[in-house]
Amino acid sequence: MAFFTDYTTLQATIASYLARNDLTDVIPEFIRLAEDRLGRDLRIREMLKVVKTTTTGGDSTVEMPADFLSMRDLHISSSNPIQTITYQSPSNFFRNTRALVTGLPNFYTALGSEFRFAPIPAGEYTLQMLYYYQPEYLSSTVSSNLWLAYTPDLLLYAALGEAEPFLMNDERIGTWAAMYDRGVNSLTKSDDEGEFPAHPMSITLTTR
């Protein structure tokens, strides 16, 4: 069988690995569960997205993007100098920040599906968010996505891992789990090494 490159061939590959031809209706569910698992377990550069939004004066909240997973960086790009906004846990946010006054926001927290800022924005400020996003789910109208393009092996292993309990084939669960975990650890390590130096930086002192 040719290597899977789209949603249709991925489904066929899963059916082949499971040696079943009667799972057409449930294989999409295994894939959806696998995509959710990857969204929880991975934070790699390919998942980063830059989005701008605008605050409203007197409104302390901004709605999260629909595909938001976790924040990497948030700042006000319309201020001079650029103002970094620092995350606070909800308890610290209300206890230690100026959450009831108006001004240029310095802090934010996440409440439900919104970001809340302190101080409350005094006007319209342009926010630039760098965040990890959940790719659009594969479907009959979405033939490929980030998972299929960058982590096809993990998508396959995760989907197979979701399938085995359904099939009551418990002895195979550990096999796919081990292959999935190994792949996640390897990819995370590779991504970290691509972002940070492999060796500690050194300082050379010169003498006169």
N, C-alpha and C positions, 0 to 999 in steps of 0.2 A: 504494500500500500504506500502511495506517495505521502510525503510528510504533509500534515494538515496546515493549510494557509488561510482558511476562512472558516466561518461558522459551520457551514455544511460539512466540510471535510473533518472538522473537529468532532462533530457528532458521529460521523462514520467511524473515526478512529476510536472513540470511546466505546462504541458498540463492538468493534473488532477486538479491543483489549478485553472486554467483558465476555466475548464469545456469545453475544446475544443479538438477535435481530427483532426482538419484540419490545424494545424499550424506547421507541420513537417518541412517545408522549412524555416520558419522564426524564430523558437525557437532558433536555433544556433546563429542567429544574436542578439537576446536578451541576450544570455549568453555571447557573445563576448563584447557587450556593458557593461554588468555587470562587467566583468573582468577588463575592462578599468577603470570603476568607482572605483573599489576596489584599483586599482593601484594608483589612484589619492588621495584616502581618507585615506588609511591605511599606517602606518609605524610601524610595529611590528617586534619583534626579529626574527621571523621565516622568514622574508623577507630579512634578512641580508646575504650577500655573501662576501667571501674573494677571491680576485683575484690578481695575480701578473702580471706585465707587465714590459717592459724595455724601457727606453728612448734611443734615438739615439743622439750621440754627434752633436751639431750644429743645432738640430731640436727642436724647442720650443713646439711642439705639440705631443700629444698621443691621439689616437682614443678612444672614449668612448666605453665601452662594449655595445653590442646590446641590452641587457636587463636592462640597467642602468636607475634608477629612480632618486635617490638622494644619495649624498655622506654622509657617517657617519664619516669616518676617512681616511686620506691619508698620507703616510709617505714613506721615502726612507729606505728600510730595508737593503740595502747593504752598508750604510755609518756607520761609527763608531765615535761618538754615532749615534743611529738612528735619522734621521732628519724628524721632522714633517713638512708637507707642509700645509700652511694656505690658506684658500679660501679668495679671494677678488672679489668684484663685478667687472665687466668689466671696468667701469669708474675708480675705484680706482686702478685696476691692472695696467692700462696704465699710470695713473697719479702719483702713489706713489711707484711703485716697479721698480726694475732695469730690465725692460722688454727687454732691448736691449743689455745687457751685458751677458757674458758667465760665468758660475760657477755652484755651487751646488744650485739647486732650493730651494727657500724658500716659494714661493707663487704660486697659480694656480687660474685660472678662467675657466669658461665653455663658449665656443663659438661654437654654432651649435652642431655638433656631436663630438667635440674635447675638450680636456683639453689643456690649454696653460700654460706654466711654465715660471717663472722668478726667478732668472736669467735663460737664455737659458742653458739647460744641456750641460756641458762640455764634457760629455762622456756617457757611458752606465751605468745607475743607475737602480737598481731594485726597482720598485714602488709596494707597497702593498696597495690595496684599500679595504676598508670595506664599502660596499654600499648596499642600498635597491634595490632589483631587481624586474622586472616584470616577474612573472611566465610564463612559456610556455602556450599558449592558449590551452584550451580543444578542442579536435577534434576527428574525427573517429579514429585517430592513437594515440591520447593522451587521455587516459581514465580518468586520474586524475592529479591534480596538487596541488600546495600549497593551493589555495583558497578552493578547494573541501575537502582537508584534514583537514584544520584548521578553515575555516570560511564558512562551508556549508550553514548555515542559512543566512548569509549576501549575499552569492552568489545567493541564491534562491530569497530573498527579492528584491535584485537589478534587477534580471532578470524579476521578475514579475512587478516591477516598470517600466521597459522599455517596457513591453508588453502592459500595459493598454492604453497608448496613441495611440498605433497602433490599438488597438481594439475599440478606442473611448469610453473607459469605464472610464471616468475621475473621477468618484466618488471613485474609488478604488486606485487612484494614492496616495492620502494622507495616506491611510492605510499602504501601503507597504513602503512609504517614512518614516513614523514614526517608523515602526519596524526596518527598515534599520538603521536609525539615532541612535535609541536606542542601537542597537547592536554594531555599530561602537564606540559609546561613552563608552559603557561597556567594550569592548575589549581593547580600548586604555587605559582606566583607569587601567584595570587589568594588562596590559603589563607594564605600568609605575610603578605600585606598585611592580611588580616582579623584576624590575631593580633597583629601588631606595628604601631606607628605608621608612617604613610606618610612622615612627616617627623621628623627628629631632634628630640628633646625639648630645649627651651631653658630656661635658668635666668635669671630676671630679678632683678637686684640693685636693691634699694630704698635710697634715701638719706634721711637725716633732716635 
